Amino acid sequence: MTDSAQRFGFLVADIQRLFGRRFEQFAQRTLPMTRAQCRVLAYLSANRGVSQAVLADILETPQQTLARILERMEEAGWVRRRLDARDPRIERLFVTRAAAAQLQIARKLSDDVRDEALHGLTAFEAVQLTQLLQKVRRNLSNVVPTPLDTVVPAVLRRESHDHVLCANGADRTTPPADAPGDDLSDISDLRPQ
């Protein structure tokens, strides 16, 4: 075994590469979207309302490449854009309800690949491996800067929009930007686990 094959970063990257290829083999037979589109949906569902620039940063994908992917996804009805209420130059991205079923199928396929990858591990070892990887991710998340334009959780958005102080000092109530009834999904149960 070579030195690089034993190094942590190389091992994690190689597992990701192999996992992705196996997922793609399954997805080609089952899903009407590409692996890249599945990845965009997964991250977008966990970062609801993120801007395209921040999503590109999260995915480590060039802006132009992501723009093409999002354009095709928007045409398919899987992604919607909405102008930011405070800065109309920024478009916020949302997963649509139509994409929810596809994302659930993608997650099932991902679970199937995970089961293949963890073959031969006991249930305890599989849980322990996941917990250890989560700890590693937490460690790195504490030292890697996050994008400045992060999404404010819906609960906080609602609180900040519920009571707006008018210029004359009067307090008025405004509906939240994602109030029920709009055509954008309020999917919160699709976050990666």
C-alpha positions in Angstrom: 0.0 0.0 0.0 1.4 3.4 -1.0 2.0 6.2 1.6 -0.7 8.4 0.0 -3.3 5.6 0.1 -2.8 5.5 3.9 -3.2 9.3 4.3 -6.5 10.5 5.8 -7.3 13.2 3.2 -6.5 10.9 0.3 -8.5 8.0 1.8 -11.6 10.3 2.4 -11.4 11.7 -1.2 -11.0 8.3 -2.7 -14.0 6.9 -0.8 -16.0 9.9 -2.0 -15.0 9.3 -5.6 -15.9 5.6 -5.5 -19.1 6.2 -3.6 -20.1 8.8 -6.2 -19.4 6.5 -9.1 -21.4 3.7 -7.6 -24.3 6.1 -6.8 -24.1 7.2 -10.5 -24.5 3.6 -11.6 -27.7 3.2 -9.6 -29.0 6.7 -10.5 -28.7 6.2 -14.3 -31.3 3.5 -14.1 -33.7 5.2 -11.6 -33.5 9.0 -11.6 -34.3 11.6 -14.3 -31.4 13.7 -13.0 -27.6 13.6 -12.9 -25.4 13.0 -9.9 -24.4 16.7 -9.9 -28.1 17.7 -9.8 -28.8 15.3 -6.9 -25.9 16.9 -5.1 -27.2 20.4 -5.7 -30.7 19.3 -4.4 -29.2 17.7 -1.3 -27.2 20.8 -0.4 -29.9 23.2 -1.4 -32.5 21.4 0.8 -30.1 21.8 3.7 -29.4 25.5 2.9 -32.8 26.7 1.9 -32.8 30.2 0.4 -29.0 30.3 -0.2 -27.7 32.5 -3.0 -26.1 31.0 -6.1 -22.7 32.4 -5.1 -22.8 30.8 -1.7 -24.1 27.5 -3.1 -21.2 27.4 -5.5 -18.8 28.0 -2.6 -20.4 25.2 -0.5 -20.3 22.8 -3.5 -16.8 24.0 -4.5 -18.2 24.3 -8.1 -17.3 27.1 -10.5 -20.1 29.7 -10.8 -20.6 29.2 -14.5 -20.9 25.4 -14.1 -23.4 25.8 -11.3 -25.4 28.4 -13.3 -25.8 25.8 -16.1 -26.9 23.1 -13.7 -29.4 25.4 -12.0 -30.8 26.5 -15.3 -31.6 23.0 -16.4 -33.0 22.2 -12.9 -35.2 25.3 -13.1 -36.5 24.2 -16.5 -37.3 20.8 -15.0 -39.2 22.4 -12.2 -36.9 21.3 -9.4 -35.5 24.7 -8.4 -37.1 28.1 -8.0 -35.4 31.5 -7.6 -36.8 34.4 -5.7 -35.3 37.9 -5.3 -33.9 38.7 -1.9 -36.2 41.1 0.0 -33.3 43.3 1.2 -31.1 43.2 -1.9 -32.9 42.6 -5.2 -29.5 41.9 -6.9 -29.4 38.6 -5.0 -31.5 35.6 -6.1 -32.4 33.1 -3.4 -32.7 29.4 -4.4 -35.3 27.0 -3.2 -36.1 23.3 -3.8 -39.6 22.8 -5.2 -42.1 20.2 -4.1 -41.6 18.5 -7.5 -38.0 17.8 -6.5 -38.9 16.3 -3.1 -39.8 12.9 -4.5 -36.7 12.8 -6.6 -34.5 13.7 -3.6 -36.1 10.9 -1.5 -35.3 8.4 -4.3 -31.7 9.8 -4.4 -31.4 9.4 -0.7 -32.6 5.8 -0.9 -30.0 5.1 -3.6 -27.4 6.7 -1.4 -28.4 4.4 1.5 -28.0 1.4 -0.8 -24.5 2.5 -1.8 -23.7 3.1 1.9 -24.9 -0.4 2.8 -22.5 -1.8 0.1 -19.7 0.3 1.4 -20.2 -0.8 5.0 -20.5 -4.5 4.1 -18.6 -6.6 6.6 -18.8 -4.0 9.4 -20.9 -4.8 12.5 -23.8 -2.5 13.3 -21.8 -1.0 16.1 -18.8 -0.4 13.8 -21.0 1.3 11.3 -22.5 3.6 13.9 -19.1 4.3 15.4 -17.6 5.1 12.0 -20.4 7.6 11.3 -20.0 9.2 14.7 -16.2 9.5 14.3 -16.6 11.1 10.8 -19.2 13.5 12.3 -16.6 14.5 14.9 -14.0 15.0 12.3 -16.4 17.2 10.3 -17.2 19.2 13.4 -13.5 19.7 14.1 -12.9 21.0 10.6 -16.1 23.1 10.6 -14.8 24.9 13.6 -11.7 26.1 11.8 -12.9 26.5 8.1 -14.7 29.8 7.6 -18.3 29.6 6.4 -19.7 31.9 3.7 -20.7 35.3 4.9 -24.0 35.1 3.1 -25.5 32.3 5.2 -29.2 31.6 5.4 -31.0 32.8 8.5 -33.2 30.0 9.8 -36.9 30.4 9.0 -37.8 30.8 12.6 -35.5 33.7 13.0 -36.7 35.2 9.7 -40.3 35.0 10.9 -39.4 36.7 14.2 -37.5 39.5 12.4 -40.3 40.1 9.9 -43.2 39.8 12.4 -42.6 43.2 13.9 -41.0 45.9 11.7 -40.5 49.3 13.1 -41.9 51.9 10.6 -40.1 55.2 9.9 -42.6 57.0 12.1 -41.9 54.7 15.0 -45.2 52.7 14.7 -44.9 48.9 15.0 -46.5 47.0 12.1 -46.7 43.4 11.4 -45.5 41.9 8.1 -45.8 38.4 6.9 -42.6 36.4 6.6 -41.1 36.1 3.2 -41.9 32.4 3.0 -45.4 32.5 4.3 -47.6 29.5 3.6 -49.4 29.7 0.3 -46.5 30.8 -1.8 -45.4 28.4 -4.6 -42.0 27.6 -3.0 -41.5 24.5 -0.9 -41.3 24.7 2.8 -39.4 21.4 2.9 -37.4 21.0 6.0 -37.4 17.2 6.4 -35.0 16.7 3.5 -31.9 17.8 5.2 -29.0 15.3 4.9 -28.7 13.0 8.0 
